[in-house]
Amino acid sequence: MPERVQKILSQWGIASRREAERLIAAGRVQLNGQVVQLGTKADLDRDRLTVDGQDIAPADRPAPLYLLLNKPRGTVSTCRDPQGRPTVLDLLPPHYQQHQGIHPVGRLDADSTGALLLTNDGELTLALTHPRYHLPKTYHVWVAGQPSASALQQWRSGLVLAGRRTLPAQIEVLTQRADKTLLEVILVEGRNRQIRRVAAKLGYPVLQLHRLAIGTLTLTTLAGSSLPSGQYRALTAVELHHCLGIDWRKPVQTCL
């Protein structure tokens, strides 16, 4: 059955939907020898589709893979880093590093730690990163000083970053010390370095940031213990449905 080329590229783990659109716009994708335009459809049972001259065959479609990683500090949430810093893919064994199209879903900056999803499923990535999909993410954040009640209320209500107001957030004070405060922050959006930028704007810069949960998916093993820093585990189809709120009923790779 014919499908849009950008959807095929994401399903085959070659790129996320947005990245696939950029590949097409750059003229790097061809269908039967002709440069593809956005919206073009293809049927791999009949058509020849190539990216940078490499054929995409029906048999090459990888099984979907979903991993939860406890990202350590100092790693970057990208597949490659031009500065040579360690990436989250470097934490995986070779057979996963070579797995076609595996990539992080969203990002945690290099100094932040905690829950990060890795997948080769471009459709899932598109769903989870789309602005209309308000998946809550829970963080524990140490900030400098003791935020005032008015500052916390501003954070809860939303404030303007780069000309656009942030969505309301849940903020709870967990621990206060003379020089720093531990907050639990729950966001339903994921703008670049949002927590750090908001905290700095309010006058209480972030000292440490750790993501505890994505939706109701937490950093625990299936046996119930805590997932160690730098370690990962495979998600189950049940977790994808119940924890992320998406009905993905495709076969899932669960081997480690």
Steps between C-alpha positions, in 0.01 A plus 500: 500500500643843408606716795658841529875476458575681827287243684689214335834651601387531860353148510823357360694679773697713256386830650231652714207647307641853528850385402352310205332819383836677515662220297229534237528880492876464451444283191669196654205263445409355161206291382555302180788729412312826562556739789214466749278791602324531834173309485621249238378146562683174431432127512821311578355184347505674161715811528871564549563747781851620583661732753839633398505230233437214743200277430226454759359149474185359664708231671725764658228636727636462855290365783397786728728553797418695817751560779492699823839641600607658828719766340812590699645848524748590227338312212320684220155398374598468135610220270829673411684795650732719289691593818579136570309483827348163604144453377214297640552245222852438631337351811341221294670177393631482141199314359275787609743772391488349151122458510347692214349829601512481880487850650399684817144631530545859607802607698657551838789745494850369577491608866157345566429139594214254501233341287551510123325292234695350209324350198519436128127572465463834327124496538530473878758779503267724300210430736696557820671820382201660329392820680140374520605189688529624860680210662590596860864466603606503864829651622683546828684830482741658746503879461716760671343689789144479629243593234232736626132410490445760227782358287359147530155628406642670191661169404175312556298750296749532216734778393632625171809339346619627162168676440277203585337414832576163654211268581392467864727273706465312826763614753540358850768583759647173632798617706640838596847576629676826573657524155287278275154350446384170355193533278281245326410641160245344265489640146270421209726661241866460413651824379879519477656516851165625625544431872847654508385809310193555718693450823772741388242759396339480844840543665552145632738325259497121471774315684390146410222356281379141488202366303311239699219406265361530149124473533464227762811321374759512780865406543434155642583159365225250426599331827426822688854614585650835400662517156867595558650809337630421152289184474198431280222251457255407227138612530209265452199560279289525816719783629479684170122486519441562869796724589521711187133498411551378143344184364802346326416138429799416282746225598762647734865399538549414865839324490795684658 
